[in-house]
Amino acid sequence: MKDIECPNCGASYPPEETRCPYCGYINPEGAEAKYMDQLDEKRRDLDKVDDTARAGYHQEMKKGSGTALKIVIITALIIAALVGIWSMAENRIFDHKRDDYAEELVWEHSRFEEYDQMFEAGRYEDLIAAMAEDSEKHDVWNWEHYDEFMEIADGLWGNEE
């Protein structure tokens, strides 16, 4: 190949040089040729790596997706178990509360009739004793005459304010 002349300093040098060896002025044709050679070399290297990397990537993805699937399944099973346990406990609590409520209604119906009879007969001491005893286990304030009787009881025993 024939030498080229530097447009900056006029020196002659081989065309494959990327710069003038005397003044450092860039040689576009030499720089481009060197760049393209390096680019081709990188492409060949990447082609070799690509096949290896692709195989490794697929293998890692299979491992990772298997692990992720196991985690999702285990998490779903744990959540399902917790929801089942909570649901069973909730039903037992509600059933228990419902049974207690039903028992309380039956008790109130029969016992409040007795309260009514004592109240109408003016047996206030008996009524207050019965209510005091019952109040440890039952809601005696649900009796329809509770507030009225409390005013009477406060007046009888001097608890008026």
DOLUMGU-74521 format. One line per field, with one value per atom (N, C-alpha, C, O): x, y, z; atom name; residue number from 0. Coordinates in pm, 1 decimal, m for minus. Layout:
px X,...
py Y,...
pz Z,...
atom CA,...
n NUM,...
//
This chain:
px 83.1,0.0,87.3,197.8,35.8,108.1,87.0,m24.1,190.7,180.9,87.1,66.2,31.0,m54.0,15.5,105.4,m26.3,35.8,m57.0,m177.6,m0.2,m77.1,m122.8,m39.8,m253.8,m302.9,m261.9,m272.4,m215.4,m179.0,m31.6,1.3,59.3,202.0,273.3,387.3,209.5,267.3,354.2,409.6,369.4,453.3,383.8,261.3,462.8,409.6,412.2,505.9,304.5,297.7,203.1,126.8,208.1,126.0,m23.8,m59.6,m109.9,m252.6,m325.6,m434.4,m266.9,m334.1,m317.1,m381.2,m231.3,m213.2,m339.8,m402.9,m375.1,m495.3,m465.8,m555.6,m338.0,m296.0,m160.6,m84.1,m134.9,m3.0,100.9,85.2,206.6,305.4,389.0,462.8,378.3,459.8,383.3,436.1,259.1,184.1,60.3,0.6,18.9,m96.1,m229.7,m334.5,m226.5,m349.9,m417.7,m350.8,m551.3,m625.1,m631.8,m646.8,m619.8,m635.6,m771.8,m781.5,m877.2,m1012.0,m1019.9,m1086.7,m954.5,m962.4,m896.2,m951.1,m781.4,m710.0,m785.7,m794.6,m840.3,m915.3,m1041.2,m1076.2,m1109.2,m1230.2,m1197.0,m1268.4,m1090.4,m1051.6,m1018.8,m1060.1,m944.7,m909.7,m1036.4,m1051.4,m1126.2,m1251.2,m1333.7,m1387.4,m1344.3,m1424.2,m1362.1,m1434.3,m1229.0,m1162.2,m1193.2,m1223.8,m1184.4,m1213.8,m1361.0,m1392.9,m1448.6,m1591.0,m1619.8,m1697.4,m1558.5,m1577.0,m1525.5,m1586.9,m1412.7,m1356.6,m1453.0,m1473.9,m1510.6,m1608.1,m1732.7,m1786.5,m1778.2,m1896.3,m1869.6,m1955.1,m1751.7,m1716.3,m1711.7,m1759.2,m1653.8,m1649.5,m1790.9,m1821.5,m1875.9,m2012.9,m2091.0,m2173.7,m2066.3,m2134.5,m2097.9,m2182.8,m1972.1,m1929.4,m1996.6,m2045.8,m1997.5,m2055.3,m2206.3,m2266.4,m2266.5,m2411.7,m2467.0,m2562.4,m2407.6,m2456.2,m2438.5,m2529.1,m2324.5,m2297.1,m2389.0,m2446.4,m2401.0,m2484.0,m2630.5,m2700.9,m2675.7,m2814.8,m2845.8,m2950.3,m2756.3,m2777.2,m2777.6,m2862.0,m2682.7,m2677.5,m2799.4,m2851.8,m2843.7,m2961.1,m3085.1,m3161.5,m3104.2,m3219.8,m3214.6,m3316.6,m3095.7,m3080.4,m3112.9,m3182.1,m3063.7,m3090.6,m3238.4,m3295.6,m3299.8,m3442.0,m3525.5,m3623.1,m3487.1,m3558.8,m3546.6,m3644.6,m3426.1,m3405.7,m3487.2,m3557.8,m3475.6,m3543.8,m3694.7,m3762.8,m3747.2,m3892.8,m3943.3,m4053.0,m3866.3,m3904.9,m3907.5,m3999.4,m3807.5,m3802.5,m3915.4,m3980.7,m3938.5,m4046.7,m4181.7,m4267.1,m4201.7,m4327.2,m4346.8,m4457.1,m4239.7,m4247.7,m4284.0,m4366.5,m4223.4,m4251.1,m4397.0,m4463.8,m4446.0,m4585.3,m4680.9,m4778.5,m4653.8,m4741.1,m4739.5,m4844.9,m4622.2,m4611.7,m4682.4,m4754.2,m4662.5,m4729.2,m4880.4,m4952.3,m4928.8,m5073.0,m5127.7,m5236.6,m5054.3,m5098.7,m5102.6,m5195.1,m5002.2,m4998.9,m5116.0,m5183.1,m5140.3,m5252.1,m5384.5,m5471.4,m5399.7,m5523.6,m5542.2,m5653.3,m5434.0,m5443.3,m5481.7,m5566.7,m5419.1,m5451.5,m5595.9,m5664.0,m5642.6,m5781.8,m5876.8,m5979.4,m5844.1,m5926.1,m5931.4,m6038.0,m5815.9,m5811.8,m5891.6,m5970.8,m5870.7,m5943.3,m6094.2,m6172.9,m6132.8,m6275.0,m6335.9,m6446.0,m6265.5,m6316.1,m6328.0,m6427.7,m6226.3,m6230.2,m6343.1,m6414.3,m6359.4,m6465.0,m6602.9,m6690.1,m6622.2,m6751.2,m6777.8,m6890.8,m6674.6,m6692.0,m6727.1,m6813.8,m6659.8,m6688.4,m6831.0,m6904.0,m6872.3,m7007.8,m7111.0,m7215.0,m7081.2,m7173.4,m7185.8,m7295.5,m7071.9,m7072.5,m7149.7,m7230.9,m7124.8,m7196.0,m7344.7,m7427.6,m7378.8,m7518.9,m7586.7,m7699.3,m7518.1,m7573.3,m7589.9,m7692.2,m7487.9,m7496.5,m7612.2,m7686.3,m7627.3,m7733.4,m7870.8,m7962.1,m7883.1,m8010.6,m8041.7,m8155.2,m7941.1,m7960.2,m7999.3,m8086.1,m7935.1,m7965.8,m8109.8,m8178.4,m8156.2,m8294.7,m8394.1,m8495.1,m8365.8,m8454.0,m8455.7,m8562.0,m8338.1,m8328.6,m8407.0,m8486.0,m8384.3,m8452.5,m8604.7,m8676.3,m8652.8,m8797.4,m8858.1,m8957.7,m8798.1,m8855.8,m8827.2,m8915.3,m8704.2,m8667.2,m8732.3,m8771.7,m8744.2,m8804.3,m8954.0,m9010.1,m9018.3,m9157.4,m9163.9,m9255.5,m9064.5,m9057.8,m9031.3,m9091.7,m8938.7,m8911.8,m9041.1,m9071.7,m9117.0,m9242.4,m9338.9,m9402.0,m9350.0,m9441.6,m9397.9,m9480.9,m9265.7,m9217.1,m9238.4,m9276.0,m9214.8,m9228.0,m9373.8,m9401.9,m9465.8,m9608.1,m9660.5,m9752.3,m9601.1,m9645.1,m9578.3,m9612.8,m9481.9,m9412.6,m9308.9,m9270.3,m9263.9,m9161.5,m9023.4,m8949.2,m8991.9,m8870.7,m8743.0,m8643.6,m8745.1,m8625.1,m8593.9,m8478.4,m8697.9,m8678.6,m8625.7,m8539.3,m8679.3,m8639.0,m8493.6,m8417.4,m8455.2,m8316.7,m8219.9,m8110.7,m8259.0,m8173.6,m8160.2,m8050.7,m8270.4,m8267.5,m8181.5,m8102.3,m8198.2,m8120.0,m7971.3,m7886.6,m7939.5,m7798.8,m7735.0,m7622.1,m7807.7,m7756.5,m7743.6,m7643.2,m7844.9,m7846.2,m7744.9,m7696.4,m7713.1,m7627.1,m7484.8,m7410.3,m7445.5,m7310.8,m7297.5,m7188.1,m7408.1,m7401.7,m7490.0,m7476.2,m7580.7,m7677.6,m7691.3,m7649.7,m7750.5,m7770.8,m7906.4,m8004.1,m7911.5,m8039.1,m8090.7,m8210.4,m8002.6,m8044.7,m8126.2,m8177.6,m8138.2,m8224.2,m8372.7,m8459.9,m8399.7,m8539.0,m8606.6,m8548.3,m8727.5,m8794.7,m8822.9,m8833.7,m8835.2,m8864.4,m8739.7,m8750.3,m8621.5,m8497.0,m8477.1,m8456.3,m8483.1,m8459.0,m8562.9,m8529.6,m8687.1,m8795.6,m8772.9,m8789.0,m8735.9,m8713.1,m8591.7,m8593.5,m8487.4,m8368.7,m8403.3,m8349.4,m8491.0,m8534.2,m8610.9,m8592.1,m8697.2,m8772.6,m8676.9,m8687.7,m8582.8,m8487.6,m8401.4,m8375.6,m8356.2,m8276.7,m8357.9,m8304.8,m8485.0,m8571.3,m8593.4,m8595.1,m8610.5,m8638.0,m8517.4,m8531.7,m8402.5,m8282.9,m8200.3,m8086.1,m8254.6,m8190.1,m8069.1,m7977.1,m8066.5,m7953.6,m7980.5,m7908.7,m8084.0,m8115.7,m8010.0,m7958.2,m7977.9,m7875.4,m7934.8,m7862.4
py m117.3,0.0,123.4,124.9,223.2,348.4,434.9,440.6,502.3,592.2,707.5,743.7,764.2,882.3,1002.1,988.9,1117.8,1242.2,1306.6,1316.7,1350.3,1413.6,1551.7,1631.7,1581.9,1712.4,1823.8,1941.8,1787.2,1888.1,1927.5,2045.8,1824.4,1856.1,1818.0,1859.3,1740.6,1703.6,1580.8,1543.0,1516.0,1396.4,1277.6,1275.2,1179.5,1057.3,945.6,933.3,863.2,749.2,645.1,676.5,518.6,411.3,439.1,494.4,402.3,432.5,359.4,401.3,249.2,177.1,245.3,206.0,346.9,422.2,503.7,556.7,512.6,587.7,735.8,819.4,768.1,908.1,928.6,834.6,1051.4,1086.6,1065.8,1122.4,986.8,960.6,1084.9,1083.4,1191.2,1310.5,1420.7,1480.9,1446.9,1556.7,1508.9,1588.1,1381.9,1326.3,1355.3,1323.4,1416.9,1445.3,1314.1,1220.7,1305.3,1181.2,1147.1,1233.2,1016.9,963.5,892.9,781.4,953.4,895.6,755.8,669.5,730.1,599.2,492.9,383.6,520.6,424.9,400.6,287.6,509.0,496.8,413.0,329.7,435.2,359.5,212.3,124.1,185.9,46.3,m25.2,m139.6,39.7,m20.8,m44.5,m149.8,53.0,42.4,m74.7,m152.4,m87.9,m196.6,m332.8,m429.7,m341.1,m467.0,m505.8,m621.1,m407.4,m434.2,m473.0,m561.0,m406.6,m437.0,m579.0,m650.5,m620.3,m756.8,m859.2,m963.8,m827.5,m917.0,m930.5,m1040.2,m818.8,m821.3,m901.3,m975.2,m887.3,m961.7,m1111.6,m1189.8,m1150.8,m1294.0,m1344.6,m1454.2,m1263.1,m1302.2,m1313.0,m1405.9,m1217.0,m1219.2,m1337.5,m1394.5,m1375.2,m1491.7,m1618.0,m1704.0,m1628.5,m1744.2,m1741.2,m1843.1,m1624.6,m1610.4,m1626.8,m1680.8,m1581.2,m1584.4,m1725.6,m1747.3,m1821.1,m1959.0,m2014.0,m2077.5,m1989.9,m2037.7,m1968.6,m2032.1,m1837.9,m1761.3,m1801.9,m1814.3,m1822.2,m1860.1,m1992.7,m2006.8,m2089.0,m2219.0,m2203.3,m2260.5,m2125.5,m2102.1,m2026.5,m2055.5,m1930.9,m1851.3,m1939.5,m1930.5,m2025.2,m2114.3,m2210.4,m2238.6,m2259.8,m2350.9,m2278.5,m2333.9,m2156.6,m2078.5,m2042.6,m2043.3,m2011.5,m1978.6,m2098.8,m2083.9,m2217.8,m2338.6,m2359.6,m2392.4,m2340.7,m2354.7,m2249.5,m2279.8,m2125.9,m2015.1,m2027.3,m2001.3,m2066.7,m2078.7,m2195.3,m2188.2,m2301.6,m2413.8,m2372.5,m2408.4,m2297.8,m2249.0,m2150.4,m2156.3,m2060.3,m1961.9,m2032.3,m1994.0,m2133.5,m2208.1,m2278.0,m2279.0,m2336.1,m2400.6,m2299.2,m2327.6,m2182.4,m2077.6,m2033.7,m2017.7,m2014.6,m1972.4,m2079.7,m2047.5,m2205.0,m2313.6,m2323.9,m2337.1,m2318.0,m2326.0,m2208.2,m2225.0,m2088.3,m1969.9,m1983.2,m1950.3,m2030.7,m2048.6,m2151.1,m2132.3,m2258.8,m2360.2,m2304.4,m2332.6,m2225.6,m2165.3,m2069.4,m2070.2,m1986.9,m1891.5,m1966.9,m1930.1,m2071.5,m2149.8,m2213.1,m2215.4,m2264.2,m2324.6,m2219.8,m2244.7,m2102.6,m1996.3,m1949.5,m1926.2,m1935.7,m1895.4,m2002.4,m1970.1,m2127.5,m2236.6,m2238.2,m2254.8,m2220.9,m2217.7,m2099.7,m2113.6,m1984.0,m1864.0,m1883.1,m1846.0,m1941.1,m1962.7,m2058.8,m2035.1,m2165.7,m2260.4,m2194.5,m2212.7,m2118.2,m2050.5,m1948.7,m1937.0,m1875.9,m1774.2,m1839.2,m1787.6,m1950.9,m2020.8,m2072.2,m2065.8,m2123.1,m2171.1,m2055.4,m2068.4,m1943.1,m1825.9,m1780.5,m1755.3,m1769.5,m1725.2,m1825.7,m1787.9,m1955.3,m2056.6,m2047.0,m2056.0,m2028.6,m2016.3,m1891.8,m1897.5,m1780.8,m1657.2,m1671.7,m1623.1,m1738.7,m1758.4,m1845.5,m1817.4,m1951.1,m2037.8,m1960.8,m1972.5,m1881.6,m1801.2,m1701.8,m1683.4,m1639.2,m1541.1,m1607.6,m1553.7,m1725.7,m1797.3,m1836.2,m1822.6,m1884.1,m1919.2,m1796.3,m1803.7,m1684.3,m1559.8,m1516.6,m1471.8,m1529.4,m1493.1,m1581.9,m1533.6,m1711.5,m1803.7,m1767.7,m1762.8,m1742.5,m1704.3,m1575.4,m1567.6,m1473.6,m1345.3,m1363.0,m1305.0,m1442.6,m1459.5,m1514.9,m1462.3,m1620.2,m1680.0,m1595.3,m1576.2,m1544.5,m1471.6,m1333.9,m1288.2,m1267.6,m1134.7,m1141.0,m1044.2,m1255.2,m1272.2,m1271.9,m1214.9,m1337.0,m1337.8,m1196.7,m1153.7,m1123.9,m985.0,m902.7,m825.1,m922.0,m847.1,m876.8,m785.5,m1001.8,m1039.7,m975.8,m923.1,m980.8,m918.2,m767.0,m707.0,m706.0,m561.1,m519.1,m424.8,m590.6,m556.9,m581.6,m513.5,m679.9,m710.5,m619.4,m623.3,m537.1,m447.5,m517.4,m464.9,m632.7,m706.7,m660.2,m734.0,m536.9,m473.4,m535.3,m548.2,m574.7,m636.9,m769.5,m799.0,m848.1,m975.2,m950.7,m1023.3,m847.8,m815.2,m770.1,m813.4,m683.4,m634.9,m748.5,m753.8,m839.9,m955.0,m1047.3,m1094.5,m1072.4,m1157.7,m1094.9,m1163.0,m963.3,m894.4,m893.2,m908.5,m874.9,m874.3,m1010.1,m1018.6,m1115.5,m1250.9,m1280.3,m1336.1,m1242.8,m1272.1,m1188.1,m1231.2,m1069.3,m977.3,m1029.1,m978.8,m1128.3,m1184.7,m1263.5,m1273.3,m1319.7,m1403.6,m1355.6,m1402.1,m1262.2,m1225.0,m1072.7,m998.8,m1029.1,m886.0,m843.4,m833.4,m818.4,m784.1,m647.5,m620.5,m561.8,m428.5,m433.1,m330.5,m551.2,m566.5,m574.6,m565.3,m592.0,m599.3,m467.5,m361.6,m471.2,m350.9,m248.4,m129.4,m290.3,m196.5,m162.9,m105.9,m198.1,m180.7,m35.6,m10.2,59.5,201.1,252.3,322.7,216.7,259.0,201.5,271.5,74.8,12.6,73.9,91.2,106.3,166.5,301.5,334.9,378.7,505.2,480.1,550.2,379.7,344.6,297.4,339.6,209.4,155.4,266.1,266.7,360.2,472.9,555.5,601.3,574.4,651.7,576.9,639.0,444.7,365.4,357.5,363.5,344.4,325.1,451.6,445.1,565.1,694.0,722.4,790.8,672.2,697.2,808.2,822.3,888.0,996.2,1103.2,1129.4,1164.7,1268.8,1403.9,1503.5
pz 0.0,0.0,0.0,54.3,m60.7,m77.0,45.4,98.1,91.9,207.2,175.5,59.7,282.2,263.2,322.6,405.6,279.9,326.0,428.9,406.6,541.8,649.6,602.5,559.4,609.8,566.5,662.1,628.4,781.0,880.8,869.8,862.3,868.8,869.1,739.9,719.0,653.2,524.5,529.0,425.7,643.0,656.0,590.1,578.0,547.8,487.7,591.4,670.3,588.9,682.8,622.1,530.7,673.9,617.9,641.7,745.7,549.0,559.2,672.2,711.9,725.3,834.5,970.6,1068.0,977.3,1101.9,1130.8,1039.4,1257.7,1294.9,1311.6,1301.4,1337.6,1354.5,1286.7,1265.3,1254.6,1199.3,1309.8,1418.0,1286.8,1390.9,1426.0,1524.6,1347.0,1370.3,1444.4,1537.9,1402.5,1465.4,1541.1,1614.1,1526.8,1597.9,1533.1,1589.2,1412.6,1342.1,1304.9,1260.7,1322.1,1298.4,1150.3,1063.7,1125.9,990.7,990.1,1041.5,934.1,940.2,880.2,937.2,767.3,703.9,789.6,803.5,846.9,932.7,1063.2,1111.2,1119.7,1245.0,1223.0,1306.6,1110.1,1081.3,1058.0,1105.7,985.8,959.1,1088.7,1107.5,1179.7,1307.6,1391.5,1453.4,1392.9,1468.6,1416.6,1495.5,1284.6,1226.7,1256.3,1279.8,1255.5,1290.8,1435.6,1465.6,1523.4,1664.9,1684.8,1764.8,1611.3,1620.9,1573.9,1637.2,1464.2,1415.4,1516.9,1538.0,1578.5,1679.6,1798.5,1850.3,1840.4,1952.1,1913.6,1995.9,1790.7,1745.6,1748.6,1790.3,1704.4,1706.9,1850.9,1880.9,1939.7,2081.5,2139.6,2214.3,2104.2,2154.8,2101.0,2172.2,1976.8,1920.2,1998.0,2021.5,2037.3,2116.1,2254.4,2302.9,2315.6,2449.7,2444.6,2537.4,2338.0,2326.2,2341.7,2416.4,2271.5,2280.4,2422.0,2475.9,2480.6,2616.3,2717.3,2805.7,2701.4,2794.2,2781.9,2882.1,2659.3,2637.2,2706.3,2769.9,2694.0,2758.0,2910.6,2979.6,2961.7,3106.4,3156.1,3263.7,3078.7,3114.9,3124.8,3220.9,3024.1,3025.7,3144.4,3207.3,3173.9,3286.9,3418.7,3504.1,3434.9,3556.1,3566.0,3675.0,3452.9,3454.3,3497.1,3570.6,3451.4,3491.7,3641.5,3708.4,3694.1,3838.7,3913.5,4009.7,3867.2,3934.0,3929.1,4028.3,3814.1,3803.6,3886.8,3942.3,3896.4,3982.1,4127.7,4201.3,4169.3,4307.0,4332.9,4437.1,4238.9,4255.3,4262.8,4342.7,4181.3,4183.0,4317.6,4372.4,4370.1,4501.5,4609.4,4696.3,4604.3,4703.1,4693.8,4796.0,4573.0,4554.2,4607.0,4674.7,4576.8,4623.2,4774.6,4836.7,4834.5,4980.4,5045.1,5143.7,4990.0,5044.5,5033.8,5128.1,4920.6,4902.7,5001.1,5055.4,5024.8,5120.9,5263.1,5339.2,5297.8,5431.6,5448.6,5551.8,5347.0,5354.4,5364.3,5443.2,5284.8,5289.0,5426.9,5479.8,5484.8,5618.4,5721.9,5807.3,5714.3,5810.4,5795.9,5895.8,5672.3,5649.9,5702.5,5762.5,5681.0,5732.1,5883.8,5943.0,5946.3,6093.1,6145.1,6238.3,6085.2,6128.9,6111.9,6199.0,5999.0,5971.1,6073.2,6122.7,6104.4,6203.1,6339.9,6409.9,6377.6,6507.0,6509.8,6609.6,6402.0,6393.7,6405.8,6475.7,6338.8,6346.6,6487.2,6535.7,6552.7,6689.8,6782.6,6869.0,6764.3,6848.3,6825.9,6921.8,6698.8,6670.4,6719.5,6773.4,6700.3,6749.5,6900.9,6956.1,6967.3,7112.5,7155.3,7247.6,7088.9,7122.1,7094.2,7171.1,6984.0,6948.7,7054.4,7095.4,7098.5,7203.2,7333.6,7400.9,7368.9,7491.0,7482.1,7578.7,7368.1,7349.3,7361.8,7424.3,7301.0,7308.6,7453.3,7498.9,7524.2,7665.1,7746.8,7833.8,7718.2,7791.0,7764.7,7856.6,7641.0,7609.4,7682.8,7733.9,7688.1,7759.4,7907.8,7969.7,7964.3,8105.9,8131.4,8225.5,8046.2,8064.4,8061.0,8142.6,7967.2,7953.7,8083.3,8132.9,8137.2,8258.3,8381.9,8465.7,8393.9,8516.0,8520.2,8627.6,8407.5,8408.0,8441.9,8493.2,8413.0,8456.7,8609.9,8669.2,8672.7,8819.0,8871.2,8969.4,8803.1,8842.2,8836.1,8926.6,8725.5,8709.2,8824.3,8877.6,8861.5,8970.5,9102.9,9177.0,9132.7,9257.0,9253.2,9353.9,9138.4,9123.1,9145.0,9218.9,9079.5,9090.9,9232.5,9278.2,9301.6,9437.9,9541.6,9659.6,9496.3,9588.9,9674.9,9779.3,9634.2,9709.3,9662.9,9598.1,9697.7,9647.2,9704.0,9632.6,9835.0,9892.8,9822.9,9792.2,9798.6,9728.3,9586.4,9537.2,9522.8,9385.1,9380.7,9294.3,9473.6,9473.0,9504.0,9447.4,9594.1,9626.0,9504.5,9474.0,9436.4,9317.2,9207.8,9142.7,9188.5,9084.0,9119.0,9031.1,9247.5,9288.6,9263.0,9214.7,9295.4,9272.7,9123.1,9078.9,9046.0,8901.9,8823.8,8719.2,8873.7,8796.7,8780.7,8696.6,8859.5,8844.9,8714.7,8659.1,8665.9,8545.9,8431.0,8317.9,8460.5,8357.3,8348.1,8437.3,8238.1,8212.1,8267.1,8192.9,8398.0,8461.4,8415.7,8425.8,8366.0,8321.6,8192.4,8147.7,8132.5,8014.8,8051.9,7965.5,8180.5,8226.2,8193.7,8216.8,8140.8,8091.2,8201.7,8171.9,8327.4,8437.1,8519.0,8627.7,8467.0,8542.2,8586.4,8705.0,8493.8,8528.2,8627.9,8723.3,8604.7,8694.7,8835.7,8935.7,8841.3,8970.9,9041.6,9163.4,8966.7,9027.3,9090.8,9196.3,9029.3,9088.9,9218.1,9317.6,9215.1,9336.3,9445.1,9560.2,9408.7,9506.5,9565.0,9685.4,9481.9,9531.2,9630.4,9731.6,9601.8,9692.6,9823.6,9929.9,9818.4,9938.7,10031.4,10153.5,9975.1,10057.2,10071.9,10117.3,10035.1,10059.8,9973.8,10018.5,9851.9,9763.0,9664.3,9565.4,9690.0,9597.1,9608.3,9716.8,9496.9,9494.6,9509.5,9509.7
atom N,CA,C,O,N,CA,C,O,N,CA,C,O,N,CA,C,O,N,CA,C,O,N,CA,C,O,N,CA,C,O,N,CA,C,O,N,CA,C,O,N,CA,C,O,N,CA,C,O,N,CA,C,O,N,CA,C,O,N,CA,C,O,N,CA,C,O,N,CA,C,O,N,CA,C,O,N,CA,C,O,N,CA,C,O,N,CA,C,O,N,CA,C,O,N,CA,C,O,N,CA,C,O,N,CA,C,O,N,CA,C,O,N,CA,C,O,N,CA,C,O,N,CA,C,O,N,CA,C,O,N,CA,C,O,N,CA,C,O,N,CA,C,O,N,CA,C,O,N,CA,C,O,N,CA,C,O,N,CA,C,O,N,CA,C,O,N,CA,C,O,N,CA,C,O,N,CA,C,O,N,CA,C,O,N,CA,C,O,N,CA,C,O,N,CA,C,O,N,CA,C,O,N,CA,C,O,N,CA,C,O,N,CA,C,O,N,CA,C,O,N,CA,C,O,N,CA,C,O,N,CA,C,O,N,CA,C,O,N,CA,C,O,N,CA,C,O,N,CA,C,O,N,CA,C,O,N,CA,C,O,N,CA,C,O,N,CA,C,O,N,CA,C,O,N,CA,C,O,N,CA,C,O,N,CA,C,O,N,CA,C,O,N,CA,C,O,N,CA,C,O,N,CA,C,O,N,CA,C,O,N,CA,C,O,N,CA,C,O,N,CA,C,O,N,CA,C,O,N,CA,C,O,N,CA,C,O,N,CA,C,O,N,CA,C,O,N,CA,C,O,N,CA,C,O,N,CA,C,O,N,CA,C,O,N,CA,C,O,N,CA,C,O,N,CA,C,O,N,CA,C,O,N,CA,C,O,N,CA,C,O,N,CA,C,O,N,CA,C,O,N,CA,C,O,N,CA,C,O,N,CA,C,O,N,CA,C,O,N,CA,C,O,N,CA,C,O,N,CA,C,O,N,CA,C,O,N,CA,C,O,N,CA,C,O,N,CA,C,O,N,CA,C,O,N,CA,C,O,N,CA,C,O,N,CA,C,O,N,CA,C,O,N,CA,C,O,N,CA,C,O,N,CA,C,O,N,CA,C,O,N,CA,C,O,N,CA,C,O,N,CA,C,O,N,CA,C,O,N,CA,C,O,N,CA,C,O,N,CA,C,O,N,CA,C,O,N,CA,C,O,N,CA,C,O,N,CA,C,O,N,CA,C,O,N,CA,C,O,N,CA,C,O,N,CA,C,O,N,CA,C,O,N,CA,C,O,N,CA,C,O,N,CA,C,O,N,CA,C,O,N,CA,C,O,N,CA,C,O,N,CA,C,O,N,CA,C,O,N,CA,C,O,N,CA,C,O,N,CA,C,O,N,CA,C,O,N,CA,C,O,N,CA,C,O,N,CA,C,O,N,CA,C,O,N,CA,C,O,N,CA,C,O,N,CA,C,O,N,CA,C,O,N,CA,C,O,N,CA,C,O,N,CA,C,O,N,CA,C,O,N,CA,C,O,N,CA,C,O,N,CA,C,O,N,CA,C,O,N,CA,C,O,N,CA,C,O,N,CA,C,O,N,CA,C,O,N,CA,C,O,N,CA,C,O,N,CA,C,O,N,CA,C,O
n 0,0,0,0,1,1,1,1,2,2,2,2,3,3,3,3,4,4,4,4,5,5,5,5,6,6,6,6,7,7,7,7,8,8,8,8,9,9,9,9,10,10,10,10,11,11,11,11,12,12,12,12,13,13,13,13,14,14,14,14,15,15,15,15,16,16,16,16,17,17,17,17,18,18,18,18,19,19,19,19,20,20,20,20,21,21,21,21,22,22,22,22,23,23,23,23,24,24,24,24,25,25,25,25,26,26,26,26,27,27,27,27,28,28,28,28,29,29,29,29,30,30,30,30,31,31,31,31,32,32,32,32,33,33,33,33,34,34,34,34,35,35,35,35,36,36,36,36,37,37,37,37,38,38,38,38,39,39,39,39,40,40,40,40,41,41,41,41,42,42,42,42,43,43,43,43,44,44,44,44,45,45,45,45,46,46,46,46,47,47,47,47,48,48,48,48,49,49,49,49,50,50,50,50,51,51,51,51,52,52,52,52,53,53,53,53,54,54,54,54,55,55,55,55,56,56,56,56,57,57,57,57,58,58,58,58,59,59,59,59,60,60,60,60,61,61,61,61,62,62,62,62,63,63,63,63,64,64,64,64,65,65,65,65,66,66,66,66,67,67,67,67,68,68,68,68,69,69,69,69,70,70,70,70,71,71,71,71,72,72,72,72,73,73,73,73,74,74,74,74,75,75,75,75,76,76,76,76,77,77,77,77,78,78,78,78,79,79,79,79,80,80,80,80,81,81,81,81,82,82,82,82,83,83,83,83,84,84,84,84,85,85,85,85,86,86,86,86,87,87,87,87,88,88,88,88,89,89,89,89,90,90,90,90,91,91,91,91,92,92,92,92,93,93,93,93,94,94,94,94,95,95,95,95,96,96,96,96,97,97,97,97,98,98,98,98,99,99,99,99,100,100,100,100,101,101,101,101,102,102,102,102,103,103,103,103,104,104,104,104,105,105,105,105,106,106,106,106,107,107,107,107,108,108,108,108,109,109,109,109,110,110,110,110,111,111,111,111,112,112,112,112,113,113,113,113,114,114,114,114,115,115,115,115,116,116,116,116,117,117,117,117,118,118,118,118,119,119,119,119,120,120,120,120,121,121,121,121,122,122,122,122,123,123,123,123,124,124,124,124,125,125,125,125,126,126,126,126,127,127,127,127,128,128,128,128,129,129,129,129,130,130,130,130,131,131,131,131,132,132,132,132,133,133,133,133,134,134,134,134,135,135,135,135,136,136,136,136,137,137,137,137,138,138,138,138,139,139,139,139,140,140,140,140,141,141,141,141,142,142,142,142,143,143,143,143,144,144,144,144,145,145,145,145,146,146,146,146,147,147,147,147,148,148,148,148,149,149,149,149,150,150,150,150,151,151,151,151,152,152,152,152,153,153,153,153,154,154,154,154,155,155,155,155,156,156,156,156,157,157,157,157,158,158,158,158,159,159,159,159,160,160,160,160
//
